[in-house]
Amino acid sequence: MPSPESGAEVGASQGAVRPTSPGSSASPEASPPGLTPGCAVQLLQRPSYLKTADPMPMLRPADLVDLAEVGEVVALRPLGTVVVRFRRGTFLIDGALLRRQVGGPGD
């Protein structure tokens, strides 16, 4: 018969399996290539909606940001998400929808 201590060890070992820590998930493959905080970017295509970068995010219509508008990268988030400040707000945008603006601020 197993002792109560060994049962606790089994339970502890089962609970020890966790996903990787947030710091280790931000690998170079996860961040969009060539984008750094402070660089200027433009949208390649309009997303179906925009998610604000507020502490309590909201979904906003995509027409708040024009395709020709230049924004500034504020931060890089895991899974290729980029925080970009545009004229009408700061939004969380997939890095695949952005291109770096050459000759803009931060270059």
N, CA, C and O atoms as CSV, one atom per row, in Angstrom:
chain,resi,resn,atom,element,x,y,z
A,1,MET,N,N,0.845,-1.180,0.000
A,1,MET,CA,C,0.000,0.000,0.000
A,1,MET,C,C,0.887,1.238,0.000
A,1,MET,O,O,1.792,1.340,0.827
A,2,PRO,N,N,0.643,2.200,-0.926
A,2,PRO,CA,C,1.498,3.383,-0.995
A,2,PRO,C,C,1.249,4.297,0.196
A,2,PRO,O,O,0.131,4.414,0.697
A,3,SER,N,N,2.302,4.925,0.622
A,3,SER,CA,C,2.182,5.850,1.743
A,3,SER,C,C,1.545,7.157,1.275
A,3,SER,O,O,1.594,7.473,0.087
A,4,PRO,N,N,0.947,7.923,2.196
A,4,PRO,CA,C,0.327,9.196,1.825
A,4,PRO,C,C,1.336,10.160,1.210
A,4,PRO,O,O,0.983,10.995,0.376
A,5,GLU,N,N,2.599,10.038,1.631
A,5,GLU,CA,C,3.610,10.936,1.094
A,5,GLU,C,C,3.832,10.674,-0.390
A,5,GLU,O,O,3.970,11.613,-1.174
A,6,SER,N,N,3.867,9.381,-0.784
A,6,SER,CA,C,4.094,9.078,-2.195
A,6,SER,C,C,2.906,9.524,-3.036
A,6,SER,O,O,3.082,9.933,-4.184
A,7,GLY,N,N,1.684,9.450,-2.476
A,7,GLY,CA,C,0.509,9.952,-3.189
A,7,GLY,C,C,0.597,11.450,-3.417
A,7,GLY,O,O,0.175,11.949,-4.461
A,8,ALA,N,N,1.145,12.171,-2.443
A,8,ALA,CA,C,1.309,13.615,-2.582
A,8,ALA,C,C,2.340,13.913,-3.660
A,8,ALA,O,O,2.213,14.886,-4.403
A,9,GLU,N,N,3.370,13.061,-3.739
A,9,GLU,CA,C,4.394,13.267,-4.759
A,9,GLU,C,C,3.808,13.043,-6.157
A,9,GLU,O,O,4.116,13.779,-7.094
A,10,VAL,N,N,2.965,12.025,-6.282
A,10,VAL,CA,C,2.351,11.752,-7.576
A,10,VAL,C,C,1.470,12.932,-7.972
A,10,VAL,O,O,1.529,13.398,-9.110
A,11,GLY,N,N,0.655,13.415,-7.039
A,11,GLY,CA,C,-0.201,14.566,-7.320
A,11,GLY,C,C,0.627,15.797,-7.663
A,11,GLY,O,O,0.263,16.570,-8.548
A,12,ALA,N,N,1.738,15.976,-6.962
A,12,ALA,CA,C,2.594,17.120,-7.230
A,12,ALA,C,C,3.244,16.990,-8.598
A,12,ALA,O,O,3.388,17.974,-9.323
A,13,SER,N,N,3.642,15.750,-8.952
A,13,SER,CA,C,4.275,15.594,-10.256
A,13,SER,C,C,3.267,15.777,-11.384
A,13,SER,O,O,3.624,16.263,-12.457
A,14,GLN,N,N,2.007,15.394,-11.154
A,14,GLN,CA,C,0.989,15.602,-12.189
A,14,GLN,C,C,0.704,17.092,-12.357
A,14,GLN,O,O,0.486,17.559,-13.475
A,15,GLY,N,N,0.704,17.828,-11.266
A,15,GLY,CA,C,0.449,19.266,-11.337
A,15,GLY,C,C,1.650,20.049,-11.820
A,15,GLY,O,O,1.521,21.233,-12.128
A,16,ALA,N,N,2.829,19.420,-11.897
A,16,ALA,CA,C,4.031,20.127,-12.295
A,16,ALA,C,C,4.113,20.331,-13.811
A,16,ALA,O,O,4.928,21.123,-14.284
A,17,VAL,N,N,3.288,19.634,-14.563
A,17,VAL,CA,C,3.320,19.781,-16.008
A,17,VAL,C,C,2.560,21.045,-16.371
A,17,VAL,O,O,1.338,21.112,-16.237
A,18,ARG,N,N,3.294,22.037,-16.829
A,18,ARG,CA,C,2.708,23.331,-17.167
A,18,ARG,C,C,3.288,23.814,-18.487
A,18,ARG,O,O,4.363,23.374,-18.894
A,19,PRO,N,N,2.589,24.708,-19.150
A,19,PRO,CA,C,3.163,25.278,-20.359
A,19,PRO,C,C,4.388,26.114,-20.018
A,19,PRO,O,O,4.600,26.467,-18.858
A,20,THR,N,N,5.178,26.424,-21.005
A,20,THR,CA,C,6.387,27.206,-20.776
A,20,THR,C,C,6.033,28.577,-20.239
A,20,THR,O,O,4.918,29.060,-20.435
A,21,SER,N,N,6.968,29.194,-19.572
A,21,SER,CA,C,6.727,30.499,-18.979
A,21,SER,C,C,6.574,31.551,-20.064
A,21,SER,O,O,7.082,31.362,-21.169
A,22,PRO,N,N,5.877,32.671,-19.778
A,22,PRO,CA,C,5.658,33.698,-20.787
A,22,PRO,C,C,6.958,34.262,-21.352
A,22,PRO,O,O,7.014,34.594,-22.537
A,23,GLY,N,N,7.984,34.376,-20.549
A,23,GLY,CA,C,9.252,34.911,-21.028
A,23,GLY,C,C,9.916,34.014,-22.043
A,23,GLY,O,O,10.557,34.506,-22.971
A,24,SER,N,N,9.780,32.689,-21.891
A,24,SER,CA,C,10.434,31.777,-22.813
A,24,SER,C,C,9.643,31.578,-24.093
A,24,SER,O,O,10.196,31.090,-25.079
A,25,SER,N,N,8.356,31.945,-24.111
A,25,SER,CA,C,7.547,31.753,-25.320
A,25,SER,C,C,7.822,32.834,-26.360
A,25,SER,O,O,7.463,32.666,-27.526
A,26,ALA,N,N,8.446,33.934,-25.965
A,26,ALA,CA,C,8.742,35.010,-26.903
A,26,ALA,C,C,10.057,34.704,-27.614
A,26,ALA,O,O,11.090,35.299,-27.307
A,27,SER,N,N,10.012,33.787,-28.550
A,27,SER,CA,C,11.198,33.409,-29.301
A,27,SER,C,C,11.339,34.310,-30.515
A,27,SER,O,O,10.386,34.999,-30.878
A,28,PRO,N,N,12.505,34.321,-31.152
A,28,PRO,CA,C,12.668,35.149,-32.342
A,28,PRO,C,C,11.676,34.796,-33.443
A,28,PRO,O,O,11.290,35.670,-34.220
A,29,GLU,N,N,11.248,33.516,-33.529
A,29,GLU,CA,C,10.277,33.125,-34.545
A,29,GLU,C,C,8.902,33.724,-34.258
A,29,GLU,O,O,8.130,33.965,-35.186
A,30,ALA,N,N,8.589,33.965,-32.988
A,30,ALA,CA,C,7.267,34.462,-32.620
A,30,ALA,C,C,7.117,35.955,-32.905
A,30,ALA,O,O,6.009,36.419,-33.177
A,31,SER,N,N,8.218,36.718,-32.847
A,31,SER,CA,C,8.108,38.147,-33.099
A,31,SER,C,C,8.294,38.431,-34.582
A,31,SER,O,O,9.098,37.775,-35.243
A,32,PRO,N,N,7.554,39.408,-35.112
A,32,PRO,CA,C,7.663,39.726,-36.530
A,32,PRO,C,C,9.073,40.187,-36.876
A,32,PRO,O,O,9.659,40.970,-36.129
A,33,PRO,N,N,9.628,39.724,-37.982
A,33,PRO,CA,C,10.990,40.101,-38.341
A,33,PRO,C,C,11.096,41.579,-38.682
A,33,PRO,O,O,10.252,42.124,-39.393
A,34,GLY,N,N,12.133,42.219,-38.172
A,34,GLY,CA,C,12.400,43.612,-38.502
A,34,GLY,C,C,11.613,44.635,-37.713
A,34,GLY,O,O,11.858,45.831,-37.869
A,35,LEU,N,N,10.686,44.224,-36.878
A,35,LEU,CA,C,9.919,45.185,-36.095
A,35,LEU,C,C,10.515,45.318,-34.711
A,35,LEU,O,O,10.750,44.326,-34.021
A,36,THR,N,N,10.756,46.550,-34.316
A,36,THR,CA,C,11.286,46.844,-32.993
A,36,THR,C,C,10.480,47.994,-32.400
A,36,THR,O,O,9.902,48.786,-33.144
A,37,PRO,N,N,10.432,48.098,-31.091
A,37,PRO,CA,C,9.710,49.230,-30.494
A,37,PRO,C,C,10.287,50.557,-30.985
A,37,PRO,O,O,11.503,50.748,-31.000
A,38,GLY,N,N,9.414,51.456,-31.380
A,38,GLY,CA,C,9.820,52.759,-31.881
A,38,GLY,C,C,9.851,52.869,-33.394
A,38,GLY,O,O,9.914,53.979,-33.921
A,39,CYS,N,N,9.808,51.746,-34.113
A,39,CYS,CA,C,9.851,51.827,-35.576
A,39,CYS,C,C,8.471,52.160,-36.137
A,39,CYS,O,O,7.445,51.890,-35.514
A,40,ALA,N,N,8.475,52.754,-37.336
A,40,ALA,CA,C,7.234,53.149,-38.007
A,40,ALA,C,C,6.721,51.987,-38.848
A,40,ALA,O,O,7.502,51.306,-39.513
A,41,VAL,N,N,5.406,51.759,-38.818
A,41,VAL,CA,C,4.787,50.660,-39.565
A,41,VAL,C,C,3.512,51.132,-40.250
A,41,VAL,O,O,2.921,52.144,-39.874
A,42,GLN,N,N,3.101,50.373,-41.268
A,42,GLN,CA,C,1.828,50.574,-41.951
A,42,GLN,C,C,1.123,49.233,-42.048
A,42,GLN,O,O,1.763,48.182,-42.006
A,43,LEU,N,N,-0.189,49.271,-42.177
A,43,LEU,CA,C,-0.971,48.058,-42.383
A,43,LEU,C,C,-0.812,47.576,-43.825
A,43,LEU,O,O,-0.882,48.377,-44.757
A,44,LEU,N,N,-0.600,46.279,-44.009
A,44,LEU,CA,C,-0.592,45.686,-45.341
A,44,LEU,C,C,-2.013,45.476,-45.838
A,44,LEU,O,O,-2.323,45.713,-47.006
A,45,GLN,N,N,-2.868,45.029,-44.933
A,45,GLN,CA,C,-4.289,44.855,-45.233
A,45,GLN,C,C,-5.078,45.154,-43.971
A,45,GLN,O,O,-4.559,45.053,-42.859
A,46,ARG,N,N,-6.314,45.517,-44.153
A,46,ARG,CA,C,-7.156,45.892,-43.018
A,46,ARG,C,C,-7.669,44.637,-42.315
A,46,ARG,O,O,-8.242,43.760,-42.962
A,47,PRO,N,N,-7.469,44.537,-40.981
A,47,PRO,CA,C,-8.031,43.394,-40.253
A,47,PRO,C,C,-9.548,43.519,-40.171
A,47,PRO,O,O,-10.102,44.582,-40.451
A,48,SER,N,N,-10.216,42.440,-39.790
A,48,SER,CA,C,-11.676,42.479,-39.697
A,48,SER,C,C,-12.145,43.373,-38.544
A,48,SER,O,O,-13.253,43.907,-38.584
A,49,TYR,N,N,-11.313,43.532,-37.533
A,49,TYR,CA,C,-11.610,44.417,-36.412
A,49,TYR,C,C,-10.283,44.809,-35.772
A,49,TYR,O,O,-9.253,44.196,-36.051
A,50,LEU,N,N,-10.302,45.829,-34.915
A,50,LEU,CA,C,-9.123,46.254,-34.160
A,50,LEU,C,C,-9.386,46.006,-32.680
A,50,LEU,O,O,-10.476,46.289,-32.184
A,51,LYS,N,N,-8.395,45.482,-31.981
A,51,LYS,CA,C,-8.509,45.259,-30.546
A,51,LYS,C,C,-7.654,46.302,-29.848
A,51,LYS,O,O,-6.457,46.407,-30.117
A,52,THR,N,N,-8.261,47.077,-28.949
A,52,THR,CA,C,-7.514,48.127,-28.267
A,52,THR,C,C,-6.502,47.509,-27.310
A,52,THR,O,O,-6.677,46.384,-26.844
A,53,ALA,N,N,-5.443,48.259,-27.025
A,53,ALA,CA,C,-4.394,47.798,-26.120
A,53,ALA,C,C,-4.616,48.333,-24.708
A,53,ALA,O,O,-3.665,48.450,-23.936
A,54,ASP,N,N,-5.843,48.653,-24.369
A,54,ASP,CA,C,-6.184,49.148,-23.034
A,54,ASP,C,C,-6.148,48.014,-22.017
A,54,ASP,O,O,-6.165,46.843,-22.399
A,55,PRO,N,N,-6.096,48.348,-20.712
A,55,PRO,CA,C,-6.158,47.290,-19.690
A,55,PRO,C,C,-7.430,46.445,-19.810
A,55,PRO,O,O,-7.410,45.255,-19.497
A,56,MET,N,N,-8.532,47.045,-20.259
A,56,MET,CA,C,-9.763,46.318,-20.554
A,56,MET,C,C,-10.005,46.471,-22.050
A,56,MET,O,O,-10.688,47.407,-22.467
A,57,PRO,N,N,-9.454,45.560,-22.875
A,57,PRO,CA,C,-9.527,45.727,-24.337
A,57,PRO,C,C,-10.955,45.701,-24.865
A,57,PRO,O,O,-11.838,45.053,-24.303
A,58,MET,N,N,-11.155,46.426,-25.963
A,58,MET,CA,C,-12.440,46.448,-26.661
A,58,MET,C,C,-12.178,46.195,-28.136
A,58,MET,O,O,-11.091,46.482,-28.637
A,59,LEU,N,N,-13.162,45.665,-28.822
A,59,LEU,CA,C,-13.078,45.510,-30.265
A,59,LEU,C,C,-13.652,46.761,-30.907
A,59,LEU,O,O,-14.734,47.226,-30.552
A,60,ARG,N,N,-12.902,47.292,-31.859
A,60,ARG,CA,C,-13.300,48.526,-32.541
A,60,ARG,C,C,-13.384,48.254,-34.042
A,60,ARG,O,O,-12.767,47.306,-34.528
A,61,PRO,N,N,-14.132,49.063,-34.780
A,61,PRO,CA,C,-14.205,48.850,-36.227
A,61,PRO,C,C,-12.850,49.094,-36.889
A,61,PRO,O,O,-12.075,49.949,-36.459
A,62,ALA,N,N,-12.587,48.333,-37.931
A,62,ALA,CA,C,-11.280,48.396,-38.595
A,62,ALA,C,C,-11.070,49.691,-39.366
A,62,ALA,O,O,-9.931,50.034,-39.681
A,63,ASP,N,N,-12.135,50.416,-39.678
A,63,ASP,CA,C,-11.964,51.638,-40.463
A,63,ASP,C,C,-11.430,52.820,-39.648
A,63,ASP,O,O,-11.330,53.928,-40.175
A,64,LEU,N,N,-11.089,52.607,-38.383
A,64,LEU,CA,C,-10.458,53.660,-37.588
A,64,LEU,C,C,-9.036,53.949,-38.072
A,64,LEU,O,O,-8.518,55.045,-37.855
A,65,VAL,N,N,-8.410,52.979,-38.721
A,65,VAL,CA,C,-7.040,53.137,-39.198
A,65,VAL,C,C,-7.036,52.961,-40.715
A,65,VAL,O,O,-7.463,51.927,-41.231
A,66,ASP,N,N,-6.551,53.978,-41.421
A,66,ASP,CA,C,-6.446,53.925,-42.871
A,66,ASP,C,C,-5.201,53.129,-43.252
A,66,ASP,O,O,-4.224,53.113,-42.503
A,67,LEU,N,N,-5.229,52.472,-44.402
A,67,LEU,CA,C,-4.079,51.681,-44.834
A,67,LEU,C,C,-2.838,52.543,-45.067
A,67,LEU,O,O,-1.719,52.048,-44.930
A,68,ALA,N,N,-3.006,53.806,-45.411
A,68,ALA,CA,C,-1.870,54.691,-45.662
A,68,ALA,C,C,-1.321,55.319,-44.372
A,68,ALA,O,O,-0.260,55.942,-44.393
A,69,GLU,N,N,-2.027,55.160,-43.270
A,69,GLU,CA,C,-1.602,55.786,-42.012
A,69,GLU,C,C,-0.377,55.088,-41.435
A,69,GLU,O,O,-0.283,53.861,-41.436
A,70,VAL,N,N,0.557,55.894,-40.944
A,70,VAL,CA,C,1.784,55.371,-40.345
A,70,VAL,C,C,1.615,55.362,-38.830
A,70,VAL,O,O,1.205,56.360,-38.238
A,71,GLY,N,N,1.937,54.224,-38.206
A,71,GLY,CA,C,1.865,54.091,-36.757
A,71,GLY,C,C,3.233,53.782,-36.176
A,71,GLY,O,O,4.181,53.497,-36.909
A,72,GLU,N,N,3.328,53.840,-34.868
A,72,GLU,CA,C,4.591,53.567,-34.168
A,72,GLU,C,C,4.439,52.319,-33.303
A,72,GLU,O,O,3.480,52.192,-32.542
A,73,VAL,N,N,5.395,51.401,-33.427
A,73,VAL,CA,C,5.391,50.194,-32.604
A,73,VAL,C,C,5.710,50.602,-31.169
A,73,VAL,O,O,6.735,51.230,-30.904
A,74,VAL,N,N,4.826,50.239,-30.253
A,74,VAL,CA,C,5.005,50.547,-28.837
A,74,VAL,C,C,5.653,49.363,-28.121
A,74,VAL,O,O,6.533,49.550,-27.280
A,75,ALA,N,N,5.216,48.137,-28.455
A,75,ALA,CA,C,5.740,46.940,-27.795
A,75,ALA,C,C,5.488,45.719,-28.660
A,75,ALA,O,O,4.629,45.728,-29.542
A,76,LEU,N,N,6.252,44.670,-28.392
A,76,LEU,CA,C,6.059,43.374,-29.042
A,76,LEU,C,C,5.500,42.416,-28.006
A,76,LEU,O,O,6.012,42.343,-26.889
A,77,ARG,N,N,4.470,41.691,-28.358
A,77,ARG,CA,C,3.840,40.717,-27.462
A,77,ARG,C,C,4.081,39.312,-28.001
A,77,ARG,O,O,4.471,39.156,-29.158
A,78,PRO,N,N,3.856,38.290,-27.184
A,78,PRO,CA,C,4.029,36.906,-27.657
A,78,PRO,C,C,3.101,36.573,-28.823
A,78,PRO,O,O,2.095,37.243,-29.054
A,79,LEU,N,N,3.463,35.537,-29.537
A,79,LEU,CA,C,2.693,35.000,-30.666
A,79,LEU,C,C,2.569,35.981,-31.821
A,79,LEU,O,O,1.582,35.948,-32.557
A,80,GLY,N,N,3.553,36.851,-31.990
A,80,GLY,CA,C,3.580,37.742,-33.141
A,80,GLY,C,C,2.652,38.930,-33.070
A,80,GLY,O,O,2.432,39.594,-34.083
A,81,THR,N,N,2.101,39.219,-31.910
A,81,THR,CA,C,1.213,40.372,-31.753
A,81,THR,C,C,2.044,41.617,-31.480
A,81,THR,O,O,2.995,41.577,-30.699
A,82,VAL,N,N,1.685,42.717,-32.120
A,82,VAL,CA,C,2.416,43.971,-31.991
A,82,VAL,C,C,1.467,45.043,-31.464
A,82,VAL,O,O,0.325,45.142,-31.913
A,83,VAL,N,N,1.939,45.840,-30.517
A,83,VAL,CA,C,1.171,46.973,-30.004
A,83,VAL,C,C,1.584,48.192,-30.823
A,83,VAL,O,O,2.747,48.596,-30.804
A,84,VAL,N,N,0.617,48.780,-31.548
A,84,VAL,CA,C,0.916,49.898,-32.446
A,84,VAL,C,C,0.054,51.098,-32.081
A,84,VAL,O,O,-1.156,50.975,-31.888
A,85,ARG,N,N,0.704,52.277,-31.989
A,85,ARG,CA,C,-0.014,53.522,-31.708
A,85,ARG,C,C,-0.276,54.239,-33.035
A,85,ARG,O,O,0.655,54.628,-33.740
A,86,PHE,N,N,-1.558,54.405,-33.357
A,86,PHE,CA,C,-1.974,55.164,-34.524
A,86,PHE,C,C,-2.612,56.471,-34.046
A,86,PHE,O,O,-2.743,56.697,-32.842
A,87,ARG,N,N,-2.998,57.309,-34.967
A,87,ARG,CA,C,-3.584,58.613,-34.649
A,87,ARG,C,C,-4.841,58.470,-33.798
A,87,ARG,O,O,-5.083,59.293,-32.915
A,88,ARG,N,N,-5.644,57.438,-34.053
A,88,ARG,CA,C,-6.932,57.303,-33.359
A,88,ARG,C,C,-6.940,56.246,-32.263
A,88,ARG,O,O,-8.010,55.827,-31.821
A,89,GLY,N,N,-5.758,55.805,-31.814
A,89,GLY,CA,C,-5.707,54.854,-30.711
A,89,GLY,C,C,-4.532,53.901,-30.805
A,89,GLY,O,O,-3.801,53.891,-31.796
A,90,THR,N,N,-4.358,53.099,-29.763
A,90,THR,CA,C,-3.296,52.095,-29.695
A,90,THR,C,C,-3.965,50.729,-29.748
A,90,THR,O,O,-4.878,50.443,-28.974
A,91,PHE,N,N,-3.501,49.888,-30.671
A,91,PHE,CA,C,-4.179,48.630,-30.957
A,91,PHE,C,C,-3.215,47.447,-30.952
A,91,PHE,O,O,-2.019,47.608,-31.193
A,92,LEU,N,N,-3.749,46.256,-30.675
A,92,LEU,CA,C,-3.020,44.997,-30.775
A,92,LEU,C,C,-3.264,44.444,-32.179
A,92,LEU,O,O,-4.403,44.166,-32.555
A,93,ILE,N,N,-2.188,44.287,-32.948
A,93,ILE,CA,C,-2.322,43.872,-34.352
A,93,ILE,C,C,-1.363,42.723,-34.620
A,93,ILE,O,O,-0.233,42.716,-34.131
A,94,ASP,N,N,-1.824,41.754,-35.399
A,94,ASP,CA,C,-0.979,40.634,-35.805
A,94,ASP,C,C,0.179,41.177,-36.643
A,94,ASP,O,O,-0.035,41.960,-37.568
A,95,GLY,N,N,1.395,40.764,-36.320
A,95,GLY,CA,C,2.577,41.255,-37.022
A,95,GLY,C,C,2.585,40.938,-38.499
A,95,GLY,O,O,3.240,41.639,-39.271
A,96,ALA,N,N,1.869,39.893,-38.921
A,96,ALA,CA,C,1.810,39.535,-40.338
A,96,ALA,C,C,1.042,40.576,-41.156
A,96,ALA,O,O,1.173,40.614,-42.379
A,97,LEU,N,N,0.242,41.420,-40.497
A,97,LEU,CA,C,-0.533,42.446,-41.191
A,97,LEU,C,C,0.205,43.776,-41.278
A,97,LEU,O,O,-0.348,44.763,-41.765
A,98,LEU,N,N,1.463,43.809,-40.804
A,98,LEU,CA,C,2.221,45.058,-40.756
A,98,LEU,C,C,3.461,44.989,-41.626
A,98,LEU,O,O,4.034,43.921,-41.839
A,99,ARG,N,N,3.864,46.156,-42.127
A,99,ARG,CA,C,5.164,46.254,-42.789
A,99,ARG,C,C,5.884,47.469,-42.231
A,99,ARG,O,O,5.259,48.469,-41.877
A,100,ARG,N,N,7.180,47.374,-42.158
A,100,ARG,CA,C,7.997,48.457,-41.625
A,100,ARG,C,C,8.052,49.598,-42.636
A,100,ARG,O,O,8.238,49.368,-43.831
A,101,GLN,N,N,7.893,50.811,-42.160
A,101,GLN,CA,C,7.963,52.004,-42.995
A,101,GLN,C,C,9.410,52.494,-42.966
A,101,GLN,O,O,9.890,52.937,-41.923
A,102,VAL,N,N,10.104,52.419,-44.092
A,102,VAL,CA,C,11.506,52.841,-44.165
A,102,VAL,C,C,11.572,54.360,-44.164
A,102,VAL,O,O,10.822,55.034,-44.869
A,103,GLY,N,N,12.494,54.884,-43.349
A,103,GLY,CA,C,12.686,56.328,-43.290
A,103,GLY,C,C,11.758,57.029,-42.312
A,103,GLY,O,O,11.711,58.259,-42.282
A,104,GLY,N,N,11.019,56.270,-41.512
A,104,GLY,CA,C,10.107,56.862,-40.538
A,104,GLY,C,C,10.803,57.087,-39.203
A,104,GLY,O,O,12.004,56.844,-39.090
A,105,PRO,N,N,10.077,57.545,-38.194
A,105,PRO,CA,C,10.672,57.735,-36.880
A,105,PRO,C,C,11.146,56.422,-36.291
A,105,PRO,O,O,10.510,55.384,-36.472
A,106,GLY,N,N,12.268,56.471,-35.584
A,106,GLY,CA,C,12.819,55.270,-34.964
A,106,GLY,C,C,13.751,54.498,-35.858
A,106,GLY,O,O,14.277,53.462,-35.451
A,107,ASP,N,N,13.976,54.982,-37.092
A,107,ASP,CA,C,14.912,54.298,-38.007
A,107,ASP,C,C,16.267,54.951,-37.971
A,107,ASP,O,O,17.181,54.516,-38.672
